[in-house]
Amino acid sequence: MRWLADLWFRLRALVGRGALERELDEEFRFHLDMEARKLEASGMPAREAKRTARLRFGGEDRFKEETRGAWGVGVFTDLSADLRFAWRQLARSPGFSALATITLALGIGGTVALFSVVWGLMIRPLPFTDEDRLVTFWSDYNWRGEEFDVIRDVPRGFAGVAAYSNDAYTLRTESGSTLVLATVASAEFFDVLGVAPLFGRTFLPGDDRPGSEPVIVLSHALWVR
């Protein structure tokens, strides 16, 4: 399995760098000696043969750099060197380092907070069926039931319409009273959103008519409380 062997070699290059460097030195000297012997065998003097062999390899540093590049860990070694250099520079100026760290922390924190708001309001999909087809429209004044009945009977291109308004109520239990947020909605509310309850049912036609029995759909959070 070629990929497994490559992975193991790269791990050795990262963890056991010293051993690989020693092997690299031995390999360079081996190739250098072999090339010098070939040149000596062709009649070149020993000193000239060694110098010519080094020139043909392009120098020891170049040979090692090319070999290290073939290891595939150059990015990690460069990153490690950059981090060490940055740490030394920061250690020389602790006051500047503290100011830079605080500035970065504030900048990153502000960016994360802004992204969270943008994600929640503009990017995150709504948990409704066909959420891209949902449209909300409202008036500066309260709607009357008769006005909504006119819109509901004549949808004018809408697959369905529902009315809702937000309010707050006092919930009284044996342990005391607490304020809860609630939505007063027409019977079509959950059908328009395409949301089904985990238990029980949602509103039926007529549940929102005057004189009907009150019907409540609890949120999961309130049900747990």
MOUR-V969299 format. One record per helix or strand. SS is the DSSP state (alpha for helix, beta for strand). FROM is the first residue (numbers start at 1). TO is the last residue. Records with the same first field share a line. If there is no record, write none. Layout:
SS=FROM-TO / FROM-TO
This chain:
alpha=2-15 / 17-41 / 46-57 / 60-71 / 74-92 / 94-123 / 131-133 / 145-153 / 189-193 / 220-224
beta=164-173 / 176-185
